[in-house]
Amino acid sequence: MVQIKELSSYLVHNNEKGPFDIIGDVHGCFDELKELLEQLGYKVAFREHHSKYTVTAPKGHKAVFVGDLVDRGPRSHEVLRLVMDMVEAGVAYCVSGNHDDKLYRKLIGRNVQIRHGLELTMEQLGHCHPDFVTRVRDFLGSLPHHILLDDGRLVIAHAGLAEHLHGRHNRTVRDLCLYGPTTGELDKLGLPVRLDWAANYTGHAIVVYGHTPVREPKWRNNTINIDTGCVFGGKLTSLMYPDHILTSVPAHKVYAESVRPFLQDNHSVSA
């Protein structure tokens, strides 16, 4: 029987100052991820005999993934392999996104709805060795819901996090990191109505997040959303900290249709 465990809490690496290359929602877009990493100066090599990636980071750099590695895109399994190898080698950190958490719950036998791209991820994992799927399950179950870096000056959370909750762990904080605050209501498209937490953020720590695709990253009150909707035909974006340099690669194609046309009006889509 699989032992069911709750998602890990948060990680604190106060002594690490960067540079960090923080990468927005990948959603199975492996080719774009590899292209972005190489553009940032990472050397990515695949050792076929070991089915493993060896990644060499630029001197002093470390990648940080804001979650939602999987679903909707064509190669979620390969994104998982690359990110797992990077994390295990100590060249990357990763927080959980709501899609990653849902996949984890599916893999431990929970009853979840197979939609919003999870059906594609499950199909892709169905072609993988069972040992790899077990590794994925254990990796996703170990992911923190947010990370504090550089003496708390930098916070990474998938859907963002208000200042008074930085470094705290309970179910409410976990859910806010994964889904963001909502009103509890649904809009006319049947999607949760989200509260704009960043509009009222007054914290000194920089919060980098994703979850809700936007056309272009935009600083708001010391926060920035770097999910630029690669899987929906946008682009995959990274933010270098502390220099605040944005780097993007365009999506190779539209892999999934967004519920809302964020490329035109910059509103959120179903995440």
N, C-alpha and C positions, 0 to 999 in steps of 0.2 A: 504493500500500500504506500502511495506517495504521501509523505508528510507535508501537510499544508502549513505554510508559514506566511506571516504577514510581510508586506513590503518593508525593506529596511528603512531606517529613519533618515538621517542626514549625515553628510560627511563634512568634517572641518579640517582644512589644510591651511592653517593660518600662515605657516612658514613659506608657502609657495606664492611667489609674487608674479609669476608669468615669465615670458609671454604665453598667453593662452589663445588658442584658435578655437572659438566657440562656434559650433556648427548647428544650423537650424534643422527643422524637421526633415528627415531623409525619406521616410515612407517608401522604402524599397528601391530608391533610385540609385542603384549601385554605381552605374557608369558615371553619373554626375558627381557622386561622392568621391570616387577615385580621381576624377579629373580635378575636382576642387582641392583635394589633398595635395596632389602633385603641383598644382598652381601655387599652393602655399609653401611649397618646398619640401614636402614629405616624400620620401622614396618608398614606394609600395611594390613589394615583390611577392609573388605567390609561389610557395614551395609545393609543387603538385604531389610529390611523394608523401608529404606529411599533411596535405590538404590544409595548409596553414599560411597565413600572411605574415610577412616580416615587414615592419614599417619602421623606418628611420626618420625621426623628427628633425627639423632644423634645430640647431644648437639652442638649448634652453627652452624650447617650445614644448607645449603639450596641448593636445586636442581635447575639447570638452563638448559632448553631444547633449543637446537640450531635450532629447527624448523623441518618441514616435519614430523609431527606426523602421517600423514595419507597416504593412498594409497598403493596399491600393497600387503600389508600384510593382515592377516586373521581377525584382530580385531581392526580396526581403531576406531570404535565407543567406544570401551572399553578403548583404549589409551586416547581418548579425555575425557572420563568420569574421568579417574584417574588424568590426568594432570589438567583438569579444577578444580577438587576438591582440588588438591595440591596448585594451584595458589590462589584459593579463600581462602584457609586456611592460606596462607602466608608462606608456606614451599617450594615454587618454583616460579621461573620466567620462561617465555617462550618468544622467539621471533618467528615471523612468518617465515615460509619457503615458497618457491614458490608453493608447493603442498597445503599447508594450505590456501594460498591466493586464489588459483584457486578454492578450495572447497568453500571458502567464497563467491567468485564471482558467483559461481553456485547457492548457497543458496539464494542470493539476486536477482536472476533472470537474471543475465548476460548470454550472449550467449558464452559458452565455449565448447571446444572439450572434449568429455567424453572418455578419453583414458589415458594411462600411470598410470593405477590403480585407477583413479577416479571412474570408473564404479563399482569397488568393494566397494569402500567407500559409494557410493550412494545406492548400494544394501543393505549394512549393516545398514545404517541410515534409510532405508525404513522399517526396522523391529522395529525401535525405536519410542517412543511416540513423537508426534509433539512438545510437550513442550521441550523435550530434543533436538530436531533438532533446535528449536529456540534458545535454550541456546548455542548450538554449534555455530550457526551463529553469535550471539552477542559476544561470546568469541573470535572467530577468527577475527572479525572486530575490536576488541580492542587491538590486539597484536602489540607491537612495532616492528620496523624493526631492531633496534639494542639497546643494553643495555650497559651502562657504569657503572662499579663497582669499588670500592676501589680507589676513587679519580682519576678515569680514567685510572688506571693501567691495568684494565681488560676490554676488549670489546668483546661482544658476538654478532655475526651477522651470519645469516644462510650461506651466501656465502662469508663471509669475507668483509673487508672494509679497504681501504687505510687510513693512519693516518690523512691526511688533511681533511678527511670527518667525522672523529669521532665527534659525537655530533651535526651533521648538519641534517637538514630535508628539503628535496625537492624531487620531483619525481625521479630525477636522483639518489640521494642517496638511496632512497627506492628501486629502481630497481636493483642497484648494490648489496644491501644487500640480495635481494631475488634471483638474478640470477647470479651475478658476472659479470665482464667485458667480452665482446665478441668482435670479429672483425666485426660482422655483416654478416659473411659468414657461410655456412654450409659445414660440412665435407662429405666424401663419404657415410657416414651412414645417412646423412640428419640431423645431430646434430649440434648445434651451435659450432663454433670454439671459444674456451675460451682463454682469455689472462691470463697468469700466474702472477697475481698481487702479490702473496706472494714472488716471486723471487726477486722483487725489493723493498720489504717492509723494511723500515729503522726506523720504529717507536719504541718508548720506551714502549708503551702499548702492552700487550699480546693480540693477537686477536685469539679467539677460534671459529671455524666455522665447517661446514659440507658441504652438497650439492653435492660434487663430491666424490663418494666412493673411498676409497683407501684400500689397503690390510692391512697396518699398519699405525698408526699415526706417524708422523715424524715432529719434530720441524724444521721450516725454517724461519730464520730471525724474531724470536719472534712471529711466528704464528704457529698454529697447527690445522690440519684437523682431526676431531675425528669421521667422518662418515666412519665406517668400514663395511658398506654394509650388515647389518644384514638380511635385507629382501631378499638379493641375496645369502644367505647362508654363509655370513661372520660372523661377530659378532657385538654385541652392546657394545659400549665403552663409558666410562666416564673418565674425567680428573678432579682430585681434585686440586683446587687452594686454597692456594698458594703453596702447596707442590709438585705439578706436578706429582702426582701419577696416573698412568693409570690403570683402572680396566675394564675387558671385560668379557662377557659371550658369548659362541658360539650360533649361530642360531640353533634352534631346527630342522630346515629343510630349504630347498630352497623354498621360497614362490613365487619368480618371477625370470625370466631369465634376466640377464643383457645383454644390447646391446653389451657392450665390456667386455671381460673377465678380470675384474679388479683383481680377485683372482690370476691370473697368471702373468699379466704384470704391474699391479699397475696403469694402465691408467684409465681415467674417463669413466663413463657410462652415459647413458641418465638419467638425474635427473629431 
